């Protein structure tokens, strides 16, 4: 019977730790975290979108250039 009580206590202890973890997490998210204002969020979003567009253009141009270079070289070699 004592072994069953130890298992029961361990289970409650485990779930108690999970409950405490979630309580602390929610407290930190609600009270301690600093959330951006709508304007800051919009500005950050704009920075990310512009950065992705610039990077995409760079990758596209590089890929297109390499494709054309390889195509040019293979045409010269095969003809």
FENVEN-V563374 format. One record per residue. RES is the residue in three letters. SS is DSSP state (A for helix, B for strand, O for the rest). D_FIRST is the distance of its C-alpha to the first C-alpha in Angstrom with 2 decimals. Layout:
# FENVEN-V563374
RES/SS/D_FIRST + RES/SS/D_FIRST
This chain:
# FENVEN-V563374
UNK/O/0.00 + UNK/A/3.79 + UNK/A/5.42 + UNK/A/5.24 + UNK/A/6.38 + UNK/A/8.81 + UNK/A/10.10 + UNK/A/10.62 + UNK/A/12.42 + UNK/A/14.36 + UNK/A/15.55 + UNK/A/16.74 + UNK/A/18.32 + UNK/A/20.08 + UNK/A/21.47 + UNK/A/22.41 + UNK/A/24.44 + UNK/A/26.13 + UNK/A/27.01 + UNK/A/28.42 + UNK/A/30.39 + UNK/A/31.98 + UNK/A/32.82 + UNK/A/34.53 + UNK/A/36.29 + UNK/A/37.67 + UNK/A/38.78 + UNK/A/40.62 + UNK/A/42.28 + UNK/A/43.37 + UNK/A/44.33 + UNK/A/45.01 + UNK/O/46.53 + UNK/O/50.29 + UNK/O/51.41 + UNK/O/54.94 + UNK/O/57.56 + UNK/A/58.96 + UNK/A/62.07 + UNK/A/60.15 + UNK/A/58.09 + UNK/A/61.32 + UNK/A/62.97 + UNK/A/60.06 + UNK/A/60.00 + UNK/A/63.75 + UNK/A/63.46 + UNK/A/60.89 + UNK/A/62.99 + UNK/A/66.19 + UNK/A/64.55 + UNK/A/63.25 + UNK/A/66.71 + UNK/A/68.43 + UNK/A/66.06 + UNK/A/66.42 + UNK/A/70.21 + UNK/A/70.16 + UNK/A/68.02 + UNK/A/70.23 + UNK/A/73.42 + UNK/A/72.14 + UNK/A/70.93 + UNK/A/74.20 + UNK/A/76.27 + UNK/A/74.50 + UNK/A/74.81 + UNK/A/78.53 + UNK/A/79.07 + UNK/A/77.43 + UNK/A/79.38 + UNK/A/82.61 + UNK/A/81.97 + UNK/A/81.14 + UNK/A/84.26 + UNK/A/86.42 + UNK/A/84.95 + UNK/A/85.25 + UNK/O/88.79
